[in-house]
Amino acid sequence: MLYNWHANYITNTTIERGTIMKRLLAAFLAVSLLSFNITPVLAMDGAHPGIKDVAPGYWADRAIDYVITDDVMRVDENGKFNPEQAMTRAEFVTALLKVLSNDNLAICTPNRYSDITISDAYYNDIMRSDQLGLVYGYPDGTFKPNQAMLRSECTAVISHITKDNYADSSVLNVFEDKDDIPLWSRSEYAKTITYGIYINYPNPNRLEPNRILTRAEAAVILAQLKAKLTCVKPQYVGEVETVLGTEHLSVCQKAPCNIVKITNLRKVITKGNVIVVTFDDKFMSKCHKAGDVVNFVLPEALYTDEGTMLLPQGTKIVAEITRIQPPRKFNKNARVHLVYKAIVLPDGKCFNMCGKPFTKDCTLKEGPWMTFWKLFMSTVGLGIVGAGAGTGFAFIPNPAKLGVGFAIGIPVGCSVGLITGLCTPGLNYKAKKGEQVMVILLDDASINNK
């Protein structure tokens, strides 16, 4: 009995010591990760020279420099990164796909979200995310693309895509607000902290899980994830892209650019290229309004000068009308403002694009010849009326003065017709099915190889 008691005592003592050591190790790991996570961020120096609102020394400037340089995130049209602005769900999905090298994944899943349409700029990326199972939608069938991400939601996504490992929840004990972590995400937080992919700024002792994720914080998370891609489950990481060569597209000699990049994953028609499309149906500006979708098609397959097919014949180019200026007095023709937003291949695959009509003012309107014919017909029409009226007025009192009435009536009628044509409203825009329009790309258009 003495022997057994002694053995049990040793065993229990060993277990207790093991438990204590395990907890001490977890606490040490948490503290180590805490200092590891925040120190590099605070030690960063130098901001990307193209960012106007991130000064050197800003707490996340190095991470922001990375996401901008690697095209994971972008500045706005004013050159600002907006680091304190909320990161939306759609923006996070787009950036995450780029980090995982899956931003060119071929889409083969249907759209099951009621608040997402093909004309949305983020449509393709949300479809890719849904196909991969990165960021899920809501039970009511919506995705809420413009809703801000919470820190806890970001943590859940990172935990979901990283490899499963044992994470002792005691690593959370070093944080003052550990009780604020939602129950559903406690294990997720433990896991991401163990991997060192998390945010504890501005207070290194607080996680603030229920606060909105800012763009600066998202940049830090994404930079951490990129540095630890070996921790991500293989099914979420795409093939690394390699540029195979550069080709050219000479559709229009006046195009600002004619470069096409060919990679192992896609073909990139770079910003400034011009392509030719045709109306898929007849179009009349007076029958449309802002927000309407207008379909165009490629009349023939689009090839580079070197012979690589970029888009097959029959590819649809989807545009959205942003504004219609109706005809105005003094012969001002209607103008149709639209943006080309999507490329739809004959097999149904969709890709984003951004383009406008390649005209002087980037609008569709009737050309000078149509305006000329309007003025010509107005002038001739009233000239004939004037000639008839002058002839009649001259013939009735004195048939001998028929020629005089004719000579006076024509110039008077023509003058009145010209003035009327110049002062009246201009023409509505009309196009026949198959009528061609040149489109200039305002951003790179990417077409997957698969």
C-alpha positions as CSV (number, residue, x, y, z in Angstrom):
1,M,0.0,0.0,0.0
2,L,2.9,2.3,0.8
3,Y,4.4,1.6,-2.5
4,N,1.2,2.3,-4.4
5,W,0.5,5.5,-2.5
6,H,4.0,6.7,-3.3
7,A,3.6,5.9,-6.9
8,N,0.3,7.7,-7.1
9,Y,1.7,10.7,-5.4
10,I,4.6,10.8,-7.9
11,T,2.2,10.4,-10.8
12,N,-0.2,13.1,-9.6
13,T,2.6,15.5,-8.8
14,T,4.1,14.9,-12.3
15,I,0.7,15.6,-13.9
16,E,0.3,18.8,-11.8
17,R,3.8,19.9,-12.7
18,G,3.1,19.2,-16.3
19,T,-0.1,21.2,-16.3
20,I,1.7,24.1,-14.6
21,M,4.5,24.0,-17.1
22,K,2.1,23.8,-19.9
23,R,0.3,26.9,-18.6
24,L,3.5,28.7,-18.0
25,L,4.6,27.9,-21.6
26,A,1.3,29.1,-23.0
27,A,1.6,32.3,-21.1
28,F,5.2,32.8,-22.2
29,L,4.2,32.1,-25.8
30,A,1.4,34.7,-25.5
31,V,3.7,37.3,-24.1
32,S,6.3,36.5,-26.7
33,L,3.8,36.7,-29.5
34,L,2.4,39.9,-28.1
35,S,5.8,41.6,-28.2
36,F,6.7,40.0,-31.5
37,N,3.4,41.2,-33.1
38,I,3.5,44.8,-32.0
39,T,7.2,45.6,-32.0
40,P,7.9,45.2,-35.7
41,V,5.0,47.4,-36.4
42,L,6.1,50.2,-34.2
43,A,9.7,49.9,-35.5
44,M,8.6,50.5,-39.1
45,D,10.2,53.4,-41.0
46,G,9.4,55.0,-44.3
47,A,6.0,55.1,-46.1
48,H,5.2,54.5,-49.7
49,P,6.0,57.7,-51.6
50,G,2.8,57.5,-53.6
51,I,0.5,57.6,-50.4
52,K,-0.5,61.1,-49.4
53,D,-2.0,60.4,-46.1
54,V,0.5,58.0,-44.5
55,A,3.5,59.7,-43.1
56,P,6.8,58.0,-42.2
57,G,6.6,56.7,-38.6
58,Y,2.9,55.9,-38.8
59,W,2.4,52.7,-36.8
60,A,1.4,50.6,-39.8
61,D,3.4,52.3,-42.5
62,R,5.5,49.3,-43.4
63,A,2.5,47.0,-43.8
64,I,0.7,49.6,-45.8
65,D,3.8,50.0,-48.0
66,Y,3.8,46.3,-48.6
67,V,0.1,46.0,-49.5
68,I,0.4,48.9,-51.9
69,T,3.6,47.8,-53.6
70,D,2.3,44.2,-54.0
71,D,-1.1,45.5,-55.2
72,V,-3.0,43.8,-52.4
73,M,-4.7,47.1,-51.5
74,R,-4.9,50.4,-53.4
75,V,-5.1,54.1,-52.8
76,D,-8.1,56.1,-54.0
77,E,-8.2,58.5,-56.9
78,N,-6.7,61.2,-54.8
79,G,-3.7,59.1,-53.8
80,K,-5.0,58.5,-50.3
81,F,-4.9,55.2,-48.4
82,N,-7.5,56.3,-45.8
83,P,-5.8,54.2,-43.0
84,E,-8.4,54.9,-40.3
85,Q,-11.4,54.2,-42.6
86,A,-13.4,51.0,-42.0
87,M,-12.4,47.9,-44.1
88,T,-15.6,46.6,-45.9
89,R,-16.3,42.9,-46.4
90,A,-15.9,43.3,-50.2
91,E,-12.6,45.1,-49.8
92,F,-11.3,42.4,-47.4
93,V,-12.3,39.6,-49.8
94,T,-10.5,41.3,-52.7
95,A,-7.3,41.9,-50.7
96,L,-7.4,38.4,-49.2
97,L,-7.6,36.8,-52.6
98,K,-4.6,38.7,-53.8
99,V,-2.5,37.6,-50.8
100,L,-3.6,34.0,-51.5
101,S,-2.8,34.3,-55.2
102,N,-6.4,33.4,-56.0
103,D,-7.5,36.7,-57.4
104,N,-7.6,35.2,-60.9
105,L,-9.4,31.9,-60.0
106,A,-11.8,30.8,-62.7
107,I,-15.4,31.2,-61.5
108,C,-17.6,28.1,-61.7
109,T,-20.1,28.8,-59.0
110,P,-23.6,30.4,-59.3
111,N,-24.4,33.7,-57.5
112,R,-26.6,32.9,-54.5
113,Y,-26.6,36.4,-53.0
114,S,-29.5,38.7,-53.4
115,D,-27.5,41.8,-52.9
116,I,-24.8,41.0,-55.5
117,T,-25.1,41.6,-59.2
118,I,-22.8,41.0,-62.1
119,S,-22.4,44.7,-62.7
120,D,-20.9,45.2,-59.2
121,A,-17.1,45.8,-59.2
122,Y,-16.6,43.2,-56.5
123,Y,-18.8,40.5,-58.1
124,N,-16.0,38.3,-59.4
125,D,-14.0,38.4,-56.1
126,I,-17.1,37.5,-54.0
127,M,-17.9,34.6,-56.3
128,R,-14.3,33.4,-56.0
129,S,-14.5,33.8,-52.2
130,D,-17.7,31.8,-52.2
131,Q,-16.2,29.1,-54.4
132,L,-13.2,28.7,-52.1
133,G,-15.2,29.1,-48.9
134,L,-13.2,32.1,-47.6
135,V,-15.8,34.6,-46.3
136,Y,-19.3,33.4,-45.9
137,G,-22.6,35.2,-46.4
138,Y,-25.6,35.5,-44.1
139,P,-28.5,33.2,-43.5
140,D,-30.9,35.6,-45.2
141,G,-29.1,35.1,-48.6
142,T,-27.1,38.4,-48.5
143,F,-23.4,39.1,-48.4
144,K,-23.5,42.7,-47.3
145,P,-20.4,43.7,-49.3
146,N,-20.3,47.3,-48.0
147,Q,-20.7,46.4,-44.4
148,A,-17.6,47.0,-42.2
149,M,-15.6,44.0,-41.0
150,L,-15.2,43.5,-37.2
151,R,-11.9,42.5,-35.8
152,S,-13.4,39.3,-34.5
153,E,-14.8,38.5,-38.0
154,C,-11.4,39.0,-39.5
155,T,-9.9,36.7,-36.9
156,A,-12.5,34.0,-37.7
157,V,-11.6,34.1,-41.4
158,I,-7.8,33.9,-40.7
159,S,-8.4,31.0,-38.2
160,H,-10.6,29.2,-40.8
161,I,-8.0,29.2,-43.6
162,T,-5.0,28.4,-41.5
163,K,-3.9,24.9,-40.7
164,D,-5.4,23.3,-37.6
165,N,-3.2,23.2,-34.5
166,Y,-3.5,23.0,-30.8
167,A,-4.0,26.4,-29.2
168,D,-4.3,26.7,-25.5
169,S,-6.9,29.3,-24.7
170,S,-4.7,30.5,-21.8
171,V,-2.8,32.5,-24.3
172,L,-5.7,35.0,-24.1
173,N,-5.1,35.6,-20.4
174,V,-2.5,38.3,-21.0
175,F,-5.1,40.5,-22.6
176,E,-7.1,42.8,-20.4
177,D,-10.3,42.5,-22.5
178,K,-10.2,38.7,-22.9
179,D,-13.8,38.5,-21.6
180,D,-14.9,40.7,-24.5
181,I,-14.0,38.0,-27.0
182,P,-17.3,36.4,-28.2
183,L,-17.5,32.7,-27.1
184,W,-17.8,31.6,-30.7
185,S,-14.4,33.1,-31.5
186,R,-12.3,32.3,-28.4
187,S,-10.6,29.3,-30.0
188,E,-10.1,31.3,-33.2
189,Y,-8.4,34.0,-31.3
190,A,-6.2,31.5,-29.5
191,K,-5.2,29.9,-32.8
192,T,-4.4,33.2,-34.7
193,I,-2.4,34.5,-31.7
194,T,-0.4,31.3,-31.6
195,Y,0.4,31.8,-35.3
196,G,1.1,35.5,-34.7
197,I,-1.5,36.8,-37.1
198,Y,-3.5,39.3,-35.1
199,I,-3.9,42.9,-34.1
200,N,-3.3,44.4,-30.6
201,Y,-3.0,48.1,-31.5
202,P,-3.1,50.7,-30.1
203,N,-3.0,49.0,-26.7
204,P,-0.8,45.9,-26.8
205,N,-2.7,44.5,-23.8
206,R,-6.1,44.7,-25.6
207,L,-7.5,42.9,-28.6
208,E,-10.7,44.9,-28.9
209,P,-12.5,42.1,-30.8
210,N,-15.8,44.0,-31.2
211,R,-14.3,47.1,-32.8
212,I,-14.5,47.8,-36.6
213,L,-11.4,46.7,-38.5
214,T,-9.6,49.7,-40.1
215,R,-7.8,49.6,-43.4
216,A,-4.4,50.1,-41.6
217,E,-5.2,47.1,-39.3
218,A,-6.3,45.1,-42.3
219,A,-3.0,45.9,-44.0
220,V,-1.1,44.6,-41.0
221,I,-3.1,41.4,-40.8
222,L,-2.6,40.8,-44.5
223,A,1.1,41.4,-44.4
224,Q,1.4,39.0,-41.5
225,L,-0.6,36.4,-43.4
226,K,1.6,36.8,-46.5
227,A,4.7,36.2,-44.4
228,K,3.2,33.0,-43.1
229,L,1.6,31.4,-46.1
230,T,3.0,28.1,-45.1
231,C,0.5,28.2,-42.2
232,V,-2.4,28.4,-44.7
233,K,-4.3,25.3,-45.7
234,P,-3.2,24.3,-49.2
235,Q,-6.6,24.4,-50.7
236,Y,-6.8,28.2,-50.2
237,V,-3.5,29.1,-51.8
238,G,-3.4,29.5,-55.6
239,E,-0.6,29.0,-58.1
240,V,2.1,31.6,-58.1
241,E,1.8,33.9,-61.1
242,T,4.7,34.1,-63.6
243,V,4.9,36.6,-66.5
244,L,5.6,34.7,-69.7
245,G,5.9,37.6,-72.0
246,T,4.6,40.9,-73.3
247,E,2.5,41.2,-76.5
248,H,0.7,44.1,-78.3
249,L,-2.8,45.1,-79.3
250,S,-3.1,47.4,-82.3
251,V,-6.8,47.9,-82.6
252,C,-6.5,51.7,-82.6
253,Q,-3.3,53.6,-83.5
254,K,-4.4,56.5,-81.2
255,A,-4.7,54.3,-78.2
256,P,-2.6,55.5,-75.3
257,C,-1.3,51.9,-74.7
258,N,-1.1,48.7,-76.6
259,I,0.6,46.4,-74.1
260,V,-0.9,43.0,-73.2
261,K,0.8,40.9,-70.4
262,I,0.7,37.1,-70.8
263,T,1.2,35.0,-67.6
264,N,0.8,31.4,-66.8
265,L,-2.6,32.2,-65.2
266,R,-4.1,35.0,-67.2
267,K,-4.0,37.5,-70.0
268,V,-3.9,41.2,-68.9
269,I,-5.1,43.9,-71.3
270,T,-3.4,46.9,-69.7
271,K,-5.0,50.2,-69.0
272,G,-5.1,52.5,-72.0
273,N,-5.8,49.9,-74.6
274,V,-8.7,50.3,-77.0
275,I,-11.1,47.6,-78.2
276,V,-14.0,47.7,-80.6
277,V,-17.5,46.5,-79.6
278,T,-20.9,46.6,-81.2
279,F,-24.4,47.2,-79.9
280,D,-26.2,44.0,-79.1
281,D,-29.5,45.7,-79.9
282,K,-30.8,49.0,-81.3
283,F,-30.4,51.9,-78.8
284,M,-32.3,55.2,-78.4
285,S,-31.2,57.5,-75.6
286,K,-34.7,58.9,-75.1
287,C,-35.8,55.4,-74.1
288,H,-33.2,54.9,-71.4
289,K,-32.2,56.3,-68.0
290,A,-29.3,56.3,-65.6
291,G,-28.8,52.8,-64.1
292,D,-29.9,50.9,-67.2
293,V,-27.7,48.1,-68.5
294,V,-26.6,48.1,-72.1
295,N,-25.1,45.0,-73.7
296,F,-22.4,45.1,-76.4
297,V,-20.6,42.2,-78.2
298,L,-17.3,41.6,-79.8
299,P,-18.0,41.4,-83.6
300,E,-15.0,39.1,-84.0
301,A,-12.4,37.4,-81.8
302,L,-9.8,39.7,-80.3
303,Y,-6.2,38.7,-80.9
304,T,-2.9,40.3,-80.1
305,D,-0.6,41.3,-82.9
306,E,1.5,38.2,-82.0
307,G,-1.5,35.9,-82.4
308,T,-2.7,35.1,-78.9
309,M,-6.5,35.1,-78.6
310,L,-7.7,37.3,-75.8
311,L,-11.4,37.1,-76.2
312,P,-13.6,34.9,-78.4
313,Q,-16.1,36.2,-80.9
314,G,-19.5,36.8,-79.3
315,T,-18.0,37.9,-75.9
316,K,-20.5,40.3,-74.2
317,I,-19.3,43.6,-72.8
318,V,-21.8,44.8,-70.2
319,A,-22.1,48.6,-69.6
320,E,-24.1,50.7,-67.2
321,I,-25.5,54.1,-68.0
322,T,-24.4,56.6,-65.4
323,R,-26.1,59.7,-66.9
324,I,-28.0,60.9,-70.0
325,Q,-27.9,64.6,-71.0
326,P,-31.0,65.3,-73.1
327,P,-30.8,67.4,-76.2
328,R,-30.6,71.2,-75.5
329,K,-31.4,74.3,-77.4
330,F,-29.0,75.8,-79.9
331,N,-28.5,72.3,-81.4
332,K,-26.8,70.7,-78.5
333,N,-27.1,66.9,-79.0
334,A,-27.9,64.4,-76.3
335,R,-24.9,62.7,-74.5
336,V,-24.9,59.3,-73.1
337,H,-22.4,58.7,-70.2
338,L,-21.8,55.0,-69.5
339,V,-19.2,52.8,-67.9
340,Y,-18.2,49.3,-69.3
341,K,-18.1,47.1,-66.2
342,A,-18.0,43.4,-67.1
343,I,-16.7,40.9,-69.7
344,V,-18.9,37.8,-70.2
345,L,-17.5,35.0,-72.3
346,P,-19.8,32.8,-74.4
347,D,-19.4,30.0,-71.8
348,G,-20.7,32.3,-69.1
349,K,-17.5,33.1,-67.3
350,C,-17.3,36.8,-66.1
351,F,-14.5,39.2,-65.5
352,N,-14.3,42.7,-64.3
353,M,-13.4,45.6,-66.5
354,C,-13.6,49.4,-66.4
355,G,-13.9,51.4,-69.6
356,K,-15.5,54.3,-71.3
357,P,-16.3,55.3,-74.9
358,F,-13.1,56.4,-76.7
359,T,-14.4,59.8,-77.7
360,K,-13.3,63.3,-77.0
361,D,-15.5,63.6,-73.9
362,C,-16.0,59.9,-73.2
363,T,-19.7,60.0,-74.2
364,L,-21.9,58.6,-76.9
365,K,-23.5,61.3,-79.1
366,E,-24.6,61.9,-82.7
367,G,-21.7,62.9,-84.9
368,P,-21.3,66.1,-86.9
369,W,-22.7,64.5,-90.1
370,M,-26.0,63.8,-88.4
371,T,-26.1,67.4,-87.1
372,F,-25.2,68.7,-90.6
373,W,-28.1,66.7,-92.1
374,K,-30.5,68.0,-89.5
375,L,-29.5,71.6,-90.4
376,F,-29.5,70.8,-94.1
377,M,-33.0,69.3,-94.0
378,S,-34.3,72.2,-91.9
379,T,-32.8,74.7,-94.3
380,V,-34.0,72.9,-97.5
381,G,-37.4,72.2,-96.1
382,L,-38.2,75.7,-95.1
383,G,-36.4,76.9,-98.3
384,I,-39.0,75.0,-100.3
385,V,-41.8,76.3,-98.1
386,G,-40.4,79.9,-98.6
387,A,-40.1,79.4,-102.4
388,G,-43.7,78.2,-102.6
389,A,-45.0,81.0,-100.4
390,G,-43.0,83.6,-102.4
391,T,-44.2,82.2,-105.7
392,G,-47.9,82.2,-104.5
393,F,-47.8,85.8,-103.2
394,A,-46.2,87.0,-106.4
395,F,-48.3,85.0,-108.8
396,I,-51.7,86.0,-107.4
397,P,-51.5,89.8,-108.0
398,N,-49.1,89.7,-111.0
399,P,-48.2,86.4,-112.8
400,A,-45.4,88.2,-114.5
401,K,-43.6,88.5,-111.1
402,L,-43.5,84.7,-110.5
403,G,-39.7,84.6,-110.8
404,V,-39.2,87.5,-108.4
405,G,-41.4,85.8,-105.8
406,F,-39.4,82.6,-106.3
407,A,-36.1,84.4,-106.0
408,I,-37.1,86.1,-102.8
409,G,-38.9,83.1,-101.2
410,I,-36.0,80.7,-101.5
411,P,-33.3,82.7,-99.5
412,V,-35.8,83.9,-96.9
413,G,-37.1,80.4,-96.4
414,C,-33.6,78.9,-96.3
415,S,-32.5,81.6,-93.8
416,V,-35.4,80.9,-91.5
417,G,-34.8,77.2,-91.8
418,L,-31.1,77.5,-90.9
419,I,-31.8,79.8,-87.9
420,T,-34.6,77.4,-86.8
421,G,-32.2,74.4,-87.1
422,L,-29.5,76.2,-85.1
423,C,-31.8,77.4,-82.3
424,T,-33.9,74.2,-81.8
425,P,-32.8,71.4,-79.4
426,G,-30.2,68.9,-80.8
427,L,-30.6,65.2,-81.6
428,N,-31.2,62.3,-79.3
429,Y,-28.6,59.5,-79.6
430,K,-29.6,56.5,-81.7
431,A,-27.6,53.4,-82.7
432,K,-28.4,50.4,-84.8
433,K,-27.8,46.8,-83.7
434,G,-24.2,46.1,-84.8
435,E,-23.1,49.7,-84.8
436,Q,-19.5,49.9,-83.6
437,V,-18.1,51.8,-80.6
438,M,-14.5,52.1,-79.5
439,V,-13.9,51.5,-75.8
440,I,-10.8,52.6,-73.8
441,L,-9.8,50.7,-70.7
442,L,-9.5,52.8,-67.6
443,D,-8.0,49.9,-65.6
444,D,-6.3,46.6,-66.4
445,A,-8.7,43.9,-67.7
446,S,-7.7,40.4,-66.6
447,I,-8.9,37.2,-68.4
448,N,-8.1,33.9,-66.8
449,N,-6.6,31.1,-68.8
450,K,-8.9,28.5,-67.3
